[in-house]
Amino acid sequence: LVASGSAATAVYVHYSKDLPQILSVSDYRPSLITRFISNDGRLVGDFSVERRTVVPLEAMPEHILQAFLAAEDKRFFEHDGVDYRATLRALVANVTAGRTVQGASTMTQQLCKSLVGRQKSMVRKVREAILARRTEQALSKLQILYLYLNEIYLGHGAYGVQAAAQRYFGKDVSKLSLSEASLLAGL
């Protein structure tokens, strides 16, 4: 027991060095779209590194939030950044299958992934878990949800639910139906 505790402490100390700053809502400044509009109000073009329009949580219908929680992290409001039950379940499934068939990243861990790097490795997963726990201590669940829904990559250059709603359905996120919200969450 002492050896396991010492090993866990050593891993934590080693991998928590040089972790990036935790995102804060007030400092959140993602790359946004630059739009050029003609005199008659038509869109001439837009330019961006990441196609994203930040939207406050209050502007998103409840079924958007529920769709992403159901698809990505059912126990979001119950864990502290790392869902140990889901991690154990995924570990058993992956070992049984002999390959990766399940993931266990929480929405907080997915948000932190962009800060610690995207390479697939155990080192990244450990650093991501440490940063996720710290994020959960520094931010409220609603602040994490706000950052996640505005930061998540949803394919074809769309970052965040507003850009994805425009990209796939040609409408504002507030106008999405339940089925459209579910489709986005499934991406």
C-alpha positions in Angstrom: 0.0 0.0 0.0 2.8 2.4 0.9 4.7 1.4 -2.3 1.6 2.0 -4.4 1.0 5.4 -2.7 4.6 6.4 -3.2 4.6 5.4 -6.9 1.4 7.3 -7.5 2.8 10.4 -5.8 6.0 10.1 -7.9 4.0 9.8 -11.1 1.9 12.8 -10.2 4.9 15.0 -9.2 6.8 14.0 -12.4 4.0 14.5 -14.9 2.5 17.6 -13.3 5.7 19.6 -14.0 5.4 22.2 -16.7 1.7 21.8 -17.3 0.1 24.6 -19.2 -2.1 27.3 -17.6 -5.7 26.3 -17.0 -8.1 27.9 -19.3 -10.2 30.6 -17.7 -13.4 32.0 -19.0 -12.3 35.6 -18.8 -9.1 34.9 -20.7 -10.7 32.7 -23.4 -9.7 34.3 -26.7 -10.0 31.7 -29.4 -9.3 32.4 -33.1 -12.5 33.8 -34.6 -13.7 34.2 -38.1 -13.1 37.4 -40.0 -16.1 38.1 -42.2 -16.2 40.5 -45.1 -19.7 41.9 -45.8 -20.7 43.9 -48.9 -22.5 47.3 -48.7 -25.8 45.5 -49.4 -25.3 43.1 -46.5 -24.2 40.0 -48.4 -21.3 37.9 -47.2 -18.4 38.3 -49.5 -16.1 35.9 -47.7 -14.7 34.8 -44.4 -11.2 34.0 -43.3 -10.1 32.0 -40.4 -7.6 29.5 -39.0 -10.4 27.8 -37.1 -14.1 28.4 -38.1 -15.6 29.4 -34.7 -18.2 31.7 -33.3 -18.3 31.9 -29.5 -21.8 31.6 -28.1 -22.8 32.0 -24.4 -24.4 29.0 -22.7 -27.6 31.0 -22.3 -28.0 31.2 -26.1 -27.9 27.5 -26.5 -31.1 25.5 -26.0 -31.2 22.9 -23.2 -31.4 20.0 -25.7 -27.9 21.0 -27.1 -26.4 20.6 -23.6 -28.3 17.4 -22.9 -27.3 15.9 -26.3 -23.6 16.5 -25.6 -23.8 15.3 -22.0 -25.5 12.1 -23.2 -23.1 11.4 -26.0 -19.8 12.5 -24.4 -20.0 12.4 -20.6 -23.1 11.1 -18.9 -21.6 11.6 -15.4 -20.2 15.1 -16.1 -21.8 16.6 -13.0 -20.8 13.7 -10.8 -17.0 13.4 -11.3 -14.1 15.7 -10.5 -12.6 15.8 -14.1 -11.7 12.2 -14.3 -14.4 9.4 -14.4 -12.6 6.5 -12.7 -15.5 4.2 -13.2 -15.5 4.8 -17.0 -11.7 4.6 -17.1 -11.8 1.1 -15.5 -14.6 0.0 -17.8 -12.7 1.1 -20.9 -9.5 -0.5 -19.6 -11.3 -3.9 -19.2 -12.9 -3.6 -22.6 -9.6 -2.7 -24.3 -7.6 -5.4 -22.6 -10.4 -8.0 -23.4 -10.5 -6.9 -27.1 -6.7 -6.7 -27.4 -7.0 -3.2 -28.9 -8.5 0.1 -28.2 -12.3 -0.2 -28.5 -13.5 2.3 -25.9 -12.4 5.6 -24.6 -13.0 7.1 -21.2 -12.1 10.8 -21.6 -14.5 13.2 -19.8 -15.5 16.4 -21.4 -13.0 18.2 -19.1 -10.2 15.9 -20.3 -11.2 16.5 -23.9 -11.0 20.3 -23.2 -7.6 19.9 -21.7 -6.3 17.7 -24.5 -5.6 20.7 -26.7 -3.4 22.1 -24.0 -1.2 19.0 -23.4 -0.9 17.8 -27.0 -2.7 15.3 -29.1 -0.2 12.5 -29.4 -1.6 9.2 -28.3 0.4 8.1 -25.3 0.0 7.2 -21.6 2.1 10.3 -20.7 -0.4 12.6 -22.4 -3.3 10.8 -20.7 -1.7 11.2 -17.3 -0.9 14.9 -17.9 -4.5 15.4 -19.3 -6.0 13.8 -16.2 -3.9 16.0 -13.8 -4.9 19.1 -15.7 -8.5 18.1 -15.8 -8.6 17.7 -12.0 -7.0 21.1 -11.7 -9.5 22.6 -14.2 -12.4 21.2 -12.2 -11.0 22.9 -9.0 -10.6 26.2 -10.8 -13.8 26.5 -12.8 -17.4 25.7 -12.3 -19.1 22.9 -14.3 -21.0 25.4 -16.3 -17.8 27.3 -17.2 -16.2 24.0 -18.3 -19.3 23.2 -20.4 -19.2 26.7 -22.0 -15.5 26.3 -22.9 -16.1 22.8 -24.2 -19.0 23.6 -26.4 -17.2 26.6 -28.0 -13.9 24.8 -28.3 -14.7 21.2 -29.5 -13.8 20.3 -33.1 -16.8 19.0 -35.0 -15.3 18.3 -38.4 -14.9 20.2 -41.7 -13.2 23.2 -40.0 -16.0 23.8 -37.5 -14.9 24.5 -34.0 -17.7 24.8 -31.4 -21.4 24.2 -31.7 -22.3 27.5 -33.4 -19.8 27.0 -36.3 -21.0 23.3 -36.7 -24.7 24.4 -36.7 -23.9 26.9 -39.5 -21.7 24.4 -41.4 -24.0 21.4 -41.3 -27.5 22.9 -41.1 -27.1 26.6 -42.2 -28.7 27.9 -39.0 -28.0 29.4 -35.6 -27.3 27.0 -32.8 -30.4 28.3 -31.0 -32.6 27.1 -33.9 -31.4 23.5 -33.9 -33.9 20.7 -33.4 -33.3 17.9 -31.0 -32.4 15.5 -33.8 -29.9 18.1 -35.2 -28.4 18.6 -31.8 -28.0 14.8 -31.4 -26.3 14.5 -34.7 -23.8 17.2 -33.7 -23.1 15.5 -30.4 -22.5 12.3 -32.2 -19.8 13.8 -34.3 
